Amino acid sequence: MEKLNIFLAGDSTMANYPKNEAPMAGWGQMLQDLFTEEVKVYNFAKCGASTNTFIEIGYLNIIHDFLKPNDYLFVQFGHNDQKVFGTQPFTTYQSNLTEFVNSAREKGATPVLLPSVHRRNFDDTGKVINTLGDYPSAVMQLAEKLDVPLINLWSKTEKLYQSLGPEGSKQLFVWFKENEHPNYPNGIQENTHFCEQGALQIAKLVLEGVKELQLPIASFIKE
């Protein structure tokens, strides 16, 4: 049987990290181990990427060349689209995401849109704060308009962080005191990027979404 391919397009929360940055990890680098050998995951997510820079650098064109019928393209951007070099939620952001959708559909592949993961940010009452503005709702609106499968990672990560609370949610991220880890001798307090355990939890939320959507690829998820 020919392998089914999942291509990942996104930013640093999804990307692969080198050993010298461990245990920092993107959820995309955890995905392969959660599928049986019938599925191959290609993680094109790049640190610092927004929808426009990803397209401009040519990564979408590369993915397009590889895509074949029955493959999948998972798309999660937002964190860097907020930046000055990025996009506006209901105009340029949506039009760029539409390019990803069209690119997949042209090749007979299935696009899947994912609103961004939350940053670890709580108010004084211990409630998760949305730091992503209108970008998540722009993805949801577009998915409905274009009839694209949506895995609401924004909502799922909010529930996860909320369940763990301000202190417990640190375990999902990279938090070290000075000299506690050789890769981070000066210490680090990271509220955007996951540790390996956190990235694994997010990857499992993605697969939960795959099952909820009843995508055919769900049958290759390891039990």
N, C-alpha and C positions, 0 to 999 in steps of 0.2 A: 504493500500500500504506500502510495506517495504521501510524504509528510505534509501536514497542514502547517502553514507558517503564520505566526503572529508578528507583525511589525509594530514597534512602539515608537511614537513620535511625541516628544515632550521636553521637559526641562529637568533641572537638577534633582527634583524630588522623585524622578523616575529613572534617572541615569545610572550607568555603571560607574563604580568608583575604583581607583587603583588601590593596591594593598597599602601604600604609604598613607592613605587617608582613612583606612579602616579604624574603627568599625562604622564609619559613615557609609551609608548605602542608599541607593534609590530602590523603590519598590519593584521597578522593572527588572533589576538584576536578580530578584528572588523568584521571578515567575516561572522560569524554566523548570526548576526543581519540583514545582507543584503540578506539572503535567506529565503524562506518560510519554514514552519515546515517539509516539505518533506525531507529536507537536514540536515544532522548532520555533523558539522565540528569538527575534532579531531586535536588539534594543538600540535604536538610533537616537534616543533622548540625549540631549546635550546640556551641560551646565551653562546657565546664562541665556538659554534660547527663549525667544518669544516666537509667536507664529510667523511674524514677518522676517525675522533673522533666519529662522529655520528654512523658510522658503527661499530667501535671497541667497543663502550660502549654497543651496542646491540639494539639500538633504531629501526634500520631498521628491525631487526628480529621480534621485537614486532609488528611493523606496519604490516609486512608480515603475521603474525599470524591472525590479525584482518581483513585484506583485503578480500573482496569477489567480485564476478563478478559485473560489472557496477559501482564499487566505483572508486574514483579518488585519485591519489597521486601527490600532488603539491610539487615540489622540488626547493628550492632556497638557494644556498650556494655561497660563493666566498670571503666574507670579511675576514673570518678566514682561508680559504685555502691559503691566501696570507702569513700567518704567518709562523714562522720557523717550527712549528709542523704540518703544512698543506701539500699542494700538489703542483704539477707543472701542469700548465693549460692543456697542450695538451697530457699529459701522465697519471699520477696518478689521477688527477682531473676528466678527462674524463672517465677513467676506473671505478672510484667510482660512478660517475653519471650513468654509464651503469648498475651498480649493482642495483641502485634504479629503473631504467627502467625495467630491467628484473624481479625484484621482483614483481612489479605491474602486468606486463604482465603474469607472471606465474599464478596469481590468477584471471585473467580475468578482471583486473582493468585497468584504463586508466592513464598512467603517463603523467604529464605535467611539462615541464622544464621552469624555469624562470631565466634568467640572473639577477644578483643582482641589487638591487636598488643602485643608485648613492649615494655617500656621498655629503653633501652640501659643495662644494668646487668650487670657482670661480677664474678665472684669473683677471688681472687688467682691462680687457676690459668688464668684466661681463659675460664671457662665462664659462659654466660648464666644469670643468676639470675632465677627467677620472682618478680616483685613483685606479681603479680595474685591471689595466694591461690587460693581455690577457684573463682573466677569462670569461668575457662576450662573447667574440668571440668564446672561446672554447665551451661554452654551445650552442651557435647558430650552430656551425659546427656539434656538436654531434647530436643535434635535427634533423638536415637535414639528417645526415648519418643514423640515426636509425628510421627516420620517426616518430618522437615524436612531439605532439603539443607543440608549444612554445608561451609563453606570454612574449613579450620583455619588461620586467619591467625596464631594463637598459635604453632603448630608451624612454620609457614613462615617467620615473622620470626625465630624462634629459630635456625633453620638459616642464614638470611641473615646475621644479626649474627655468629653463630659463625664463618661462613666468612670474614668480613672482620676479625674479631678486635677487641679493645678499642680499638685506635687507628684501624684502617681503617673501623670502623662509624661513626665520627664524621661521615664524609662523607654519611651519610643524614640527619643532624640539623642543627640550626642552631647552629653554633659560630663565633663571631667574637671576636677580640681587641678591646680598646678602640679606638675610632676606625677600625676596619677596614671597617665598613659604616654608611652614613648612617642606616639605620633602627634600628641598634643601637649608638649612640655609646658607651654604657657597656660594650659587649661582652656576650656571651651564651654560656652553656654549657648547651645544651638536650639532654636525654636522653629526652624524651617526644615532642616535636613535630618533624616532619620538615622538611627543606628541600625545594625543588621536585624536585630529582633523587631524593631519598630517597622522597618521596611517589609519584613515578612508578614507582620500583622496587616499592613496596608494591602499587600499583594493578595492576602486571603480575602480582604473586603472586595477587591476587584473580582475575584473568582466567585464570591457570593453573588455579585452582580451578574456575572456570566450565567450562573444557574437561574437567577430570578428571570432573566431575559429568555431563558431556555434556548440559548444559542447552541447550535450543533456541536461546537467545540467543547461544551460542558461534559460530554461523555468521555473526554480524555483527561479530566481532572483526577489526580490521584486521590484516593479515599484516605 
